[in-house]
Amino acid sequence: MISERYKIPGFTPTYHKLLILCLIIVLFLVCCIKNKDQIAPETLALVNGVPITKKELVNRLELTALPEFHKAGDRNKRALNLLIDELVVSQWAQKQDIINSSDYQELMDFVKQQALIRELFFEEIRAHAEPDSQQIHQALEQSIQQLTVQTLFTADENIAAEWRKSLRSGKTFEDLLNNSNKNDFVRVNSSSFLWGDGTVPIEIERIAYQLKLGESSGLIKLNDGFGIMSIVNKVRNVFLTPYDLSSKRLQVKQVLRARNESRLANKYVDRLLTHLDITQRANGFVAVIRYIDKKMFADSDNMIQFPLVYNEEIQFPDLHLPVLETPDFTWTGKDVLNILRKYNFPINTKNSKTLQKTLTCFLKVAVRDRYLAQRAEQLGLGSKKRVLEETQIWGRYFLYINGIKAFIASDSTTKNIINISNWISELRANAQITINNDLLEEIELTGIPMIVFWNNDISRQLAAPPLMEF
């Protein structure tokens, strides 16, 4: 019995119990909503319970620039929206069992190969590329001097030989300049640059800072020809504040590190491949050239459109012949065409000579990558966190690509880009999506993908992203 003195008018014990029950339900719902919206600190978004992290977004944008990412305005939001699109489509594709298809598994093997190459780069090269204090000091001194040079350049070895002979006989840069002004095979150029700004080739820059005002160089061998230069002007920046010097020192250190990485990477690849007996077979190579000439569709720029070709069954005589043989594997014509597709490598068909040169260059790239990945496997790098994370990112991307292909194949009317866009919007509308807007606004993105060409030579591109479009 409840004492009369504790009774509340109009409030019976039954109502009291109901009120307590309602409060419990409300608290439960609030907790559920809170838990549903609550996401980890480094998570940008949850899509049907699957996280998109800050690290994943930044890593993805370093490896491959997203479409129109160079445009300013809501860059972070646009980048995240693209990743959300990829995730909802990849989830749809997974339900279609695309993840178990042989085509997808083959692509994932390629993705892992490229991830292993990058991990090898971090472990074997980047860790040893830090510049010492003497390098930094010397480069810093050079970086506060702006040089203006005049250069002569030719790709003709005969002209270069004449230049070398003339310089030995005592002729000056001015003499060669006067004799070359009307020569169609000689390019005369003048440029002004600072150390490390990328305006001139590294070899030109290195020699230029060793010359005095008015002094000329000897013949310089470059990747694409030969050059001679003369120092026209030198200006030292005397207006740098201590803050400016500190900032410039940091920039110099970063440039030196990148150049050291380039040098070490080239040496690493040379040591790995020099002793190998690698043979290119003429009959198989010619068969691939003929196939490309005859079967490949070319657009107005004479660039092969591989997706249009690889929807067809490859049935062509002689593609079974070996094209390239190494001590560890052999690639036939079919193998080469398949690898070209995976790399999305451009093949120019303007003339047979250019086609042969481009294909030979590609084979060097592909063989190098195969051996670098093999070395990474030998070192046990396949279980490294970076490799696993990167493989997951690209696995999601390829599911997205194959999901769109499967959607298009399901109905011929869906080839219209608007229909595809509407389909993706529908997938998003049916998904449970939570976005951490505060974290999204904090991220600073440069939009510069991590694409490195060693000495501007495409055949020495070590850190090539798996989806790289050259």
Long-range contacts (C-beta under 8 A, 24 or more apart in sequence): 36-434, 37-434, 39-434, 39-436, 41-439, 42-439, 43-436, 43-439, 44-80, 44-435, 44-436, 44-439, 44-440, 44-443, 45-80, 45-83, 45-84, 45-433, 45-434, 45-435, 45-436, 46-432, 46-433, 46-434, 47-84, 47-87, 47-88, 47-91, 47-431, 47-432, 47-433, 48-88, 48-91, 48-431, 48-432, 48-433, 49-432, 50-87, 50-91, 52-80, 52-83, 52-84, 52-87, 54-439, 54-443, 55-389, 56-83, 56-389, 56-393, 57-83, 57-443, 58-443, 58-445, 59-389, 59-390, 59-393, 60-393, 61-445, 61-447, 61-449, 62-448, 62-449, 62-450, 63-390, 63-393, 63-449, 63-450, 63-465, 63-466, 63-467, 64-449, 64-465, 64-467, 64-468, 65-447, 65-448, 65-449, 69-447, 70-447, 75-445, 75-447, 76-440, 76-441, 76-443, 76-445, 77-440, 79-445, 80-435, 80-440, 84-428, 84-433, 85-400, 85-424, 85-428, 86-396, 86-397, 86-400, 87-396, 87-400, 88-424, 88-427, 88-428, 88-431, 89-399, 89-400, 89-403, 89-404, 89-424, 89-427, 90-396, 90-397, 90-399, 90-400, 90-403, 91-427, 91-431, 92-403, 92-427, 93-399, 93-400, 93-402, 93-403, 93-406, 94-399, 96-403, 96-406, 98-399, 98-402, 98-403, 98-406, 99-399, 101-402, 103-402, 104-398, 104-399, 104-402, 106-342, 107-342, 107-398, 108-391, 108-394, 108-395, 108-398, 110-342, 110-466, 111-390, 111-391, 111-394, 111-395, 111-398, 111-466, 112-373, 112-382, 112-387, 112-391, 113-369, 113-370, 113-373, 113-466, 114-369, 114-373, 114-464, 114-465, 114-466, 115-386, 115-387, 115-390, 115-391, 115-394, 115-466, 116-372, 116-373, 116-376, 116-377, 116-381, 116-382, 116-387, 117-369, 117-372, 117-373, 117-376, 117-462, 117-463, 117-464, 118-386, 118-390, 118-463, 119-376, 119-381, 119-384, 119-386, 119-387, 120-372, 120-373, 120-375, 120-376, 120-379, 120-381, 121-261, 121-265, 121-462, 121-463, 122-386, 123-379, 123-381, 124-268, 125-261, 125-264, 125-265, 125-268, 125-462, 126-261, 128-260, 128-264, 129-257, 129-258, 129-260, 129-261, 129-264, 130-257, 130-260, 131-253, 131-256, 131-257, 131-260, 135-256, 136-249, 136-252, 136-253, 136-256, 139-195, 139-196, 139-252, 139-255, 139-256, 140-245, 140-248, 140-249, 140-252, 142-195, 142-209, 143-194, 143-195, 143-196, 143-248, 143-251, 143-252, 144-236, 144-237, 144-240, 144-248, 145-194, 145-195, 145-209, 145-234, 145-235, 145-236, 145-237, 146-192, 146-193, 146-194, 146-234, 146-235, 146-236, 146-237, 147-192, 147-193, 147-194, 147-208, 147-209, 147-231, 147-233, 147-234, 148-190, 148-191, 148-192, 148-231, 148-232, 148-233, 148-234, 149-190, 149-191, 149-192, 149-193, 149-200, 149-204, 149-208, 149-229, 149-230, 149-231, 149-232, 150-177, 150-188, 150-189, 150-190, 150-229, 150-230, 150-232, 151-188, 151-189, 151-190, 151-191, 151-204, 151-227, 151-228, 151-229, 151-230, 152-176, 152-177, 152-180, 152-186, 152-187, 152-188, 152-227, 152-228, 152-229, 153-186, 153-187, 153-188, 153-189, 153-222, 153-225, 153-226, 153-227, 154-185, 154-186, 154-187, 154-225, 154-226, 154-227, 155-185, 155-224, 155-225, 155-226, 156-185, 156-225, 157-226, 159-183, 159-185, 159-186, 159-226, 160-219, 160-225, 160-226, 163-219, 163-226, 163-228, 164-218, 164-219, 167-218, 167-219, 167-228, 172-216, 173-216, 173-228, 173-229, 173-230, 174-230, 176-228, 190-232, 192-233, 195-252, 196-251, 196-252, 196-255, 201-456, 202-259, 202-455, 204-229, 223-455, 223-456, 223-457, 258-452, 261-452, 262-452, 262-454, 262-455, 265-454, 265-460, 265-462, 266-454, 266-455, 266-460, 269-368, 269-372, 269-460, 269-462, 272-368, 272-371, 272-372, 272-375, 273-367, 273-368, 273-371, 276-326, 276-327, 276-371, 277-326, 277-327, 278-324, 278-325, 278-326, 278-367, 279-324, 279-325, 279-326, 280-323, 280-324, 280-360, 280-363, 281-321, 281-322, 281-323, 281-324, 281-325, 283-318, 283-321, 284-318, 284-321, 284-322, 284-323, 284-324, 284-332, 284-333, 285-323, 285-324, 285-356, 285-359, 287-316, 287-317, 287-318, 287-319, 287-321, 287-323, 287-333, 288-319, 288-323, 288-333, 288-336, 288-337, 288-359, 289-352, 289-355, 289-356, 289-359, 290-318, 291-316, 291-319, 291-333, 291-337, 292-347, 292-349, 292-355, 292-359, 293-349, 293-352, 293-355, 296-347, 296-349, 298-349, 302-348, 302-349, 302-350, 303-346, 303-347, 303-348, 303-349, 304-346, 304-347, 304-349, 306-340, 306-341, 306-344, 310-337, 310-341, 323-363, 324-363, 324-367, 326-367, 328-374, 329-370, 331-363, 336-363, 339-366, 343-468, 344-467, 344-468, 344-469, 344-470, 345-470, 346-470, 361-458, 361-459, 364-459, 365-458, 365-459, 365-461, 365-464, 368-459, 369-464, 372-462, 394-466, 394-467, 397-467
